[in-house]
Structures are given as structure tokens and as C-alpha cells.
Amino acid sequence: MAEVAVAVPVDEMTHAMIAQPQLFARIAARTGFQLIHQTDQEHTGYTEGDFTRRAYRLAWGEPPARYWLPKDEVDRRVGILTERYASIGMDRAGREHAIDFPA
């Protein structure tokens, strides 16, 4: 019902965890919670000092700056990658192409 803004690397780690269903099922059973992850509902609008960062700091200390990039920096970097992908015929940040491979 709620989506929390997270840094992109945190979102990617969530995907990695969910990709390991057996491991995740054991963690969920041990901790007593269920997680439903809806990719179409992702919100990667993390900004420094928001709720997510404050909660992380209270739980584990200062998050590593290398992985906690704010949205404006992520958007800048994604723009660079998108341009580079487009220069070699890849669209949607490398998820599509119009390359006609010979049979």
C-alpha cells in the first residue's frame, strides 16, 4: 500500500534479494513478515535527509555515500548512459534495440 523512496542501489539490492526466493523465504519466515514487491510501483526519488535516510541512520548508522545517490545525481548519470546506449542503437536505457541481426 505504500512505497518508500529509496536510493537506486538499494532498489537494485531489493531486486537481488527477491531474485533469491528460497533465501528470501527463509529470511521472511525468521523475521515474521511478508514483503510484496511491485516493480511497477517503484519510487526511486530518494533525496538526502528524507525519511528513508533518517530511518537507515537510526537502524545502522550513516549510509555509505557511494550507494546512496540522490535522485538528481542518478538522473544525471542515467542521462549519460541513455545517450551512450542510443549512440549504439539501444533504446530505453539498453532494454530495447532495433538491431537487425542476420539469420
GULO-669798 format. One line per field, with one value per residue: x, y, z of N, C-alpha, C in turn; residue in three letters; residue number from 1. Coordinates in pm, 1 decimal, always signed. Layout:
N
n.u	(X:...)
n.v	(Y:...)
n.w	(Z:...)
ca.u	(X:...)
ca.v	(Y:...)
ca.w	(Z:...)
c.u	(X:...)
c.v	(Y:...)
c.w	(Z:...)
res	(Ala:...)
n	(NUM:...)
***
This chain:
103
n.u	(+81.6:+210.4:+482.1:+819.3:+1060.5:+1368.8:+1725.8:+1873.0:+2071.0:+1991.4:+1736.8:+1808.3:+1941.6:+1727.1:+1588.1:+1775.5:+1766.5:+1500.7:+1513.0:+1620.9:+1443.2:+1428.1:+1613.9:+1508.6:+1255.3:+1326.1:+1438.8:+1214.7:+1043.1:+1188.8:+1195.0:+931.4:+767.5:+595.1:+675.8:+575.0:+668.2:+634.9:+726.9:+633.6:+554.4:+768.6:+960.5:+1203.5:+1289.8:+1475.7:+1603.6:+1857.2:+1850.7:+1586.6:+1299.1:+1371.4:+1652.1:+1689.6:+1567.8:+1733.1:+1977.9:+1916.1:+1881.5:+2117.3:+2333.2:+2534.2:+2457.5:+2642.5:+2785.9:+2859.6:+2669.0:+2425.8:+2288.4:+2150.5:+1837.0:+1867.3:+2135.6:+2137.9:+1958.1:+2110.9:+2330.3:+2198.1:+2101.1:+2340.3:+2415.6:+2193.6:+2222.6:+2462.6:+2389.9:+2196.8:+2362.2:+2468.1:+2255.9:+2074.8:+1776.2:+1557.4:+1729.2:+1899.4:+1731.6:+1592.0:+1627.4:+1697.0:+1836.5:+1912.9:+1974.8:+2163.3:+2027.9)
n.v	(-119.0:+114.7:+299.8:+347.5:+597.7:+517.5:+487.5:+423.1:+205.2:+68.6:-12.6:-184.4:-383.2:-480.4:-601.5:-801.6:-954.8:-1042.7:-1194.5:-1422.6:-1649.0:-1867.4:-1807.3:-1559.9:-1640.4:-1784.9:-1580.3:-1414.0:-1588.8:-1623.9:-1364.9:-1299.6:-1148.0:-1042.7:-962.4:-780.0:-707.5:-469.2:-404.8:-214.8:-12.3:+118.8:+366.9:+571.6:+815.4:+913.2:+1147.6:+1332.1:+1324.6:+1251.6:+1055.6:+782.5:+781.9:+886.3:+684.4:+466.3:+556.3:+563.5:+292.3:+158.3:+334.6:+584.6:+584.7:+437.6:+672.4:+618.6:+446.8:+563.8:+760.2:+1073.0:+1157.7:+1358.6:+1329.8:+1063.7:+1081.7:+1246.6:+1078.2:+859.9:+987.2:+1030.3:+762.1:+680.2:+834.7:+725.9:+456.6:+499.5:+587.3:+356.5:+221.1:+128.0:+141.1:+278.4:+282.1:+66.9:-152.1:-214.1:-265.5:-190.4:-346.8:-529.9:-845.1:-1069.3:-1368.8)
n.w	(+0.0:+41.2:-83.3:-40.1:-82.5:-220.4:-253.6:-573.0:-582.2:-350.9:-422.3:-631.4:-486.2:-345.1:-554.5:-613.8:-380.9:-388.4:-611.9:-522.3:-419.9:-233.7:-31.4:+46.1:+136.5:+366.1:+522.7:+553.0:+691.4:+926.9:+1031.1:+1044.0:+869.4:+569.0:+236.7:-36.5:-351.0:-592.5:-901.6:-1084.5:-922.7:-818.7:-653.6:-690.4:-591.8:-409.6:-177.8:-13.9:+338.8:+367.9:+484.4:+450.8:+466.0:+724.6:+877.3:+812.9:+918.5:+1192.5:+1238.8:+1143.5:+1127.9:+956.3:+612.5:+338.2:+129.4:-130.7:-237.7:-188.6:-371.9:-451.6:-614.9:-820.1:-898.1:-981.3:-1196.6:-1366.2:-1424.1:-1541.5:-1767.6:-1910.4:-1959.0:-2110.2:-2342.5:-2437.4:-2479.0:-2681.9:-2885.1:-2985.2:-3086.9:-2897.2:-2708.9:-2451.6:-2223.7:-2274.7:-2278.9:-2504.5:-2858.0:-3202.5:-3368.7:-3651.8:-3672.4:-3874.1:-4016.0)
ca.u	(+0.0:+295.8:+612.4:+915.2:+1166.6:+1498.0:+1834.3:+1871.0:+2140.1:+1910.9:+1632.7:+1871.0:+1965.6:+1596.0:+1564.6:+1864.3:+1712.6:+1376.3:+1550.6:+1664.2:+1321.0:+1446.2:+1678.6:+1415.3:+1150.3:+1381.6:+1450.4:+1078.9:+992.5:+1261.9:+1162.1:+787.8:+695.6:+581.2:+705.3:+525.7:+742.3:+571.5:+822.1:+569.2:+526.6:+893.7:+975.9:+1346.2:+1308.6:+1549.4:+1675.7:+1931.5:+1779.7:+1446.3:+1261.5:+1447.7:+1787.8:+1680.5:+1540.1:+1854.6:+2077.1:+1875.9:+1897.1:+2251.4:+2436.3:+2539.4:+2464.2:+2759.5:+2753.5:+2883.5:+2548.3:+2306.6:+2292.8:+2021.2:+1768.1:+1921.6:+2260.9:+2100.8:+1902.4:+2222.4:+2406.5:+2113.6:+2100.8:+2465.2:+2406.2:+2091.2:+2284.7:+2561.6:+2314.7:+2135.7:+2466.6:+2496.7:+2131.1:+1996.5:+1676.2:+1507.5:+1843.5:+1957.6:+1633.1:+1536.6:+1715.8:+1641.7:+1943.7:+1865.6:+2080.1:+2146.0:+1980.8)
ca.v	(+0.0:+232.5:+286.4:+435.3:+640.4:+457.2:+510.7:+320.9:+82.1:-2.9:-78.3:-296.6:-489.0:-540.8:-692.6:-916.9:-1038.6:-1106.0:-1292.9:-1541.9:-1678.8:-1957.7:-1730.1:-1459.9:-1709.1:-1815.8:-1454.6:-1371.7:-1678.4:-1598.3:-1232.7:-1293.1:-1051.2:-1073.7:-848.2:-786.0:-606.8:-440.0:-328.8:-100.5:+89.1:+166.7:+510.6:+591.0:+958.8:+938.2:+1272.4:+1330.2:+1374.8:+1211.0:+955.1:+659.9:+800.9:+900.6:+551.7:+386.3:+604.4:+518.6:+146.6:+105.2:+437.2:+661.5:+500.7:+466.5:+771.4:+559.8:+379.1:+644.0:+875.5:+1140.7:+1148.1:+1445.2:+1270.6:+943.0:+1126.9:+1294.6:+962.5:+783.1:+1062.4:+999.6:+624.4:+674.1:+887.8:+628.7:+343.9:+543.2:+600.7:+223.9:+160.3:+72.3:+234.0:+253.5:+255.5:-64.2:-260.8:-240.0:-229.5:-206.2:-408.0:-640.4:-946.3:-1161.2:-1502.7)
ca.w	(+0.0:+46.5:-148.8:+24.5:-173.6:-187.9:-348.2:-677.7:-543.9:-252.8:-501.0:-702.7:-389.5:-319.7:-665.8:-598.1:-272.8:-431.9:-713.8:-449.9:-343.9:-120.2:+73.6:+94.0:+213.5:+499.3:+597.1:+586.3:+795.6:+1051.0:+1083.6:+1064.6:+787.4:+428.0:+151.2:-173.5:-426.2:-720.4:-981.6:-1148.7:-821.9:-761.6:-636.3:-662.7:-577.6:-285.8:-158.6:+111.5:+455.5:+371.1:+583.9:+432.0:+519.6:+870.8:+933.0:+797.1:+1016.0:+1326.1:+1248.6:+1113.5:+1117.3:+831.8:+492.9:+254.9:+25.7:-262.9:-284.4:-161.9:-461.7:-459.9:-743.2:-925.0:-947.6:-1055.9:-1324.7:-1448.9:-1470.4:-1633.1:-1892.7:-1980.7:-2008.6:-2215.2:-2464.7:-2486.0:-2535.6:-2807.4:-2987.3:-3042.6:-3131.5:-2787.1:-2656.4:-2315.4:-2135.2:-2302.5:-2269.3:-2637.7:-2969.5:-3335.9:-3444.8:-3736.0:-3679.4:-3986.6:-3976.1)
c.u	(+86.4:+428.1:+704.1:+1023.5:+1299.4:+1601.0:+1835.6:+1948.8:+2064.4:+1799.1:+1689.5:+1899.3:+1834.6:+1562.8:+1650.1:+1812.3:+1587.2:+1404.1:+1597.6:+1548.1:+1341.8:+1510.1:+1580.7:+1304.4:+1199.9:+1393.1:+1312.0:+1021.1:+1058.7:+1221.9:+1012.3:+715.0:+686.6:+608.3:+648.8:+595.6:+678.7:+662.5:+758.2:+536.7:+653.9:+900.4:+1120.9:+1378.3:+1380.8:+1616.9:+1742.7:+1848.3:+1634.2:+1423.2:+1347.6:+1586.7:+1785.5:+1656.8:+1663.5:+1957.7:+2042.5:+1900.2:+2042.7:+2362.5:+2433.3:+2548.2:+2585.9:+2721.6:+2770.4:+2756.0:+2422.3:+2312.5:+2155.1:+1968.1:+1830.0:+2052.4:+2233.0:+2046.2:+2012.3:+2299.7:+2326.1:+2105.1:+2224.7:+2459.5:+2306.8:+2146.9:+2385.3:+2493.9:+2257.2:+2239.6:+2503.6:+2368.4:+2047.3:+1901.7:+1633.8:+1619.8:+1897.1:+1860.6:+1568.8:+1642.2:+1642.2:+1747.4:+1887.1:+1981.1:+2056.8:+2108.4:+2092.3)
c.v	(+126.1:+202.2:+390.1:+470.6:+580.3:+498.3:+395.9:+195.1:+0.4:-78.2:-198.8:-412.9:-558.4:-640.9:-818.6:-1010.9:-1113.8:-1211.5:-1423.7:-1588.7:-1770.2:-1884.4:-1629.3:-1522.8:-1742.3:-1689.7:-1408.6:-1457.9:-1648.0:-1464.1:-1211.8:-1186.1:-1101.2:-946.6:-875.4:-672.7:-590.3:-348.7:-204.8:+11.9:+148.5:+318.2:+534.2:+740.2:+995.2:+1074.6:+1268.1:+1391.2:+1333.1:+1101.5:+829.4:+672.1:+812.2:+764.2:+462.8:+426.2:+558.8:+369.4:+102.3:+208.2:+504.4:+569.0:+536.2:+556.7:+714.4:+499.9:+462.8:+773.3:+941.0:+1140.5:+1235.3:+1390.1:+1143.8:+981.9:+1174.4:+1176.9:+877.1:+853.5:+1034.9:+858.9:+612.3:+725.5:+788.6:+505.6:+381.4:+550.9:+466.4:+148.4:+95.8:+180.0:+190.7:+207.7:+113.9:-179.7:-295.1:-205.4:-250.2:-266.4:-527.4:-740.4:-1037.4:-1300.1:-1604.1)
c.w	(+0.0:-20.6:-86.8:-75.6:-128.0:-292.2:-448.7:-637.9:-439.3:-324.6:-575.8:-608.3:-353.4:-429.7:-651.4:-490.3:-318.2:-538.6:-650.6:-362.1:-223.3:-2.5:+132.6:+177.1:+353.8:+584.8:+642.4:+698.4:+929.9:+1113.7:+1102.0:+985.1:+643.7:+349.1:+13.0:-247.8:-562.5:-800.8:-1043.8:-1050.2:-760.3:-759.2:-595.7:-653.3:-449.3:-287.5:-22.7:+224.2:+463.0:+476.0:+573.6:+492.3:+672.4:+936.6:+925.1:+902.3:+1156.9:+1344.6:+1238.5:+1110.0:+981.2:+710.3:+407.5:+136.5:-114.7:-322.6:-269.7:-242.3:-466.9:-603.2:-852.0:-981.5:-1027.3:-1193.0:-1419.0:-1508.3:-1568.2:-1768.0:-1975.8:-2039.3:-2123.0:-2347.7:-2523.2:-2545.0:-2672.0:-2919.0:-3050.8:-3078.8:-3022.9:-2735.4:-2516.1:-2223.0:-2152.0:-2298.2:-2403.3:-2742.4:-3100.0:-3426.9:-3523.0:-3751.7:-3799.3:-3936.7:-3978.9)
res	(Met:Ala:Glu:Val:Ala:Val:Ala:Val:Pro:Val:Asp:Glu:Met:Thr:His:Ala:Met:Ile:Ala:Gln:Pro:Gln:Leu:Phe:Ala:Arg:Ile:Ala:Ala:Arg:Thr:Gly:Phe:Gln:Leu:Ile:His:Gln:Thr:Asp:Gln:Glu:His:Thr:Gly:Tyr:Thr:Glu:Gly:Asp:Phe:Thr:Arg:Arg:Ala:Tyr:Arg:Leu:Ala:Trp:Gly:Glu:Pro:Pro:Ala:Arg:Tyr:Trp:Leu:Pro:Lys:Asp:Glu:Val:Asp:Arg:Arg:Val:Gly:Ile:Leu:Thr:Glu:Arg:Tyr:Ala:Ser:Ile:Gly:Met:Asp:Arg:Ala:Gly:Arg:Glu:His:Ala:Ile:Asp:Phe:Pro:Ala)
n	(1:2:3:4:5:6:7:8:9:10:11:12:13:14:15:16:17:18:19:20:21:22:23:24:25:26:27:28:29:30:31:32:33:34:35:36:37:38:39:40:41:42:43:44:45:46:47:48:49:50:51:52:53:54:55:56:57:58:59:60:61:62:63:64:65:66:67:68:69:70:71:72:73:74:75:76:77:78:79:80:81:82:83:84:85:86:87:88:89:90:91:92:93:94:95:96:97:98:99:100:101:102:103)
***
